[in-house]
Amino acid sequence: MAAADSDPAISISTCPHCQREIPSSNIALHSAHYARNLQKCEHCGNIVPRKLVDQHYDENHAPASLFPNSKLLLDAVNS
């Protein structure tokens, strides 16, 4: 199989989801896979598996708590 940039007969399409150049013969399959399984993070633009979007946000973008152990403090105060 020849590389897309070495064969001028292969047309290239840009994926509307990830903006990557994909051979036109594969764009429908690529787009369907992307739409079903992946999501572009609205904060950083990284491509993240849909099932890990919340985890990605929590680990990378969620505001840091001023009192990370506040639940422990409240439990101690209330007991």
C-alpha positions as CSV (number, residue, x, y, z in Angstrom):
1,M,0.0,0.0,0.0
2,A,1.5,3.3,-1.1
3,A,1.6,6.3,1.2
4,A,-1.0,9.0,0.4
5,D,1.5,11.7,-0.2
6,S,3.6,9.7,-2.6
7,D,0.7,8.8,-4.9
8,P,-1.0,11.8,-6.6
9,A,-4.0,9.6,-7.6
10,I,-5.1,9.3,-3.9
11,S,-7.4,12.1,-2.9
12,I,-7.3,13.4,0.6
13,S,-10.2,14.6,2.8
14,T,-10.1,16.4,6.1
15,C,-11.9,14.8,8.9
16,P,-14.6,17.3,10.2
17,H,-14.0,16.0,13.8
18,C,-10.2,15.9,14.3
19,Q,-9.1,18.0,11.3
20,R,-6.6,15.3,10.2
21,E,-6.1,14.5,6.5
22,I,-7.5,11.0,5.7
23,P,-7.6,9.2,2.3
24,S,-11.0,9.9,0.8
25,S,-11.6,6.2,0.5
26,N,-11.4,5.8,4.3
27,I,-13.1,9.1,5.4
28,A,-16.6,7.6,6.0
29,L,-15.2,4.8,8.2
30,H,-12.8,7.1,10.0
31,S,-15.6,9.7,10.7
32,A,-17.9,7.0,12.0
33,H,-15.3,5.6,14.3
34,Y,-14.3,9.0,15.6
35,A,-18.0,10.1,16.2
36,R,-18.7,6.8,18.0
37,N,-15.6,6.4,20.1
38,L,-13.7,9.7,20.4
39,Q,-14.2,13.3,21.4
40,K,-12.1,16.4,21.1
41,C,-11.6,18.0,24.5
42,E,-13.2,21.5,24.5
43,H,-10.5,22.8,26.9
44,C,-7.2,21.5,25.4
45,G,-8.1,20.1,22.0
46,N,-6.8,16.6,22.8
47,I,-8.5,13.6,21.3
48,V,-10.0,11.6,24.2
49,P,-11.9,8.3,24.3
50,R,-15.6,9.2,25.1
51,K,-15.6,6.9,28.1
52,L,-12.7,8.8,29.6
53,V,-13.9,12.4,29.0
54,D,-14.9,13.0,32.6
55,Q,-11.7,11.5,33.9
56,H,-9.7,13.6,31.5
57,Y,-11.5,16.7,32.7
58,D,-11.0,15.9,36.4
59,E,-7.3,15.1,36.0
60,N,-6.5,18.0,33.6
61,H,-9.0,20.9,33.8
62,A,-11.1,20.8,36.9
63,P,-10.5,23.7,39.3
64,A,-8.4,22.8,42.2
65,S,-10.2,22.7,45.5
66,L,-9.0,25.1,48.1
67,F,-9.7,22.4,50.7
68,P,-8.9,19.1,49.1
69,N,-9.7,17.2,52.4
70,S,-12.7,19.3,53.3
71,K,-14.9,16.2,53.6
72,L,-12.5,14.7,56.1
73,L,-12.5,18.0,58.0
74,L,-16.3,18.2,58.1
75,D,-16.6,14.6,59.2
76,A,-14.1,15.3,62.0
77,V,-15.9,18.4,63.1
78,N,-19.4,16.8,63.0
79,S,-18.3,13.7,65.1
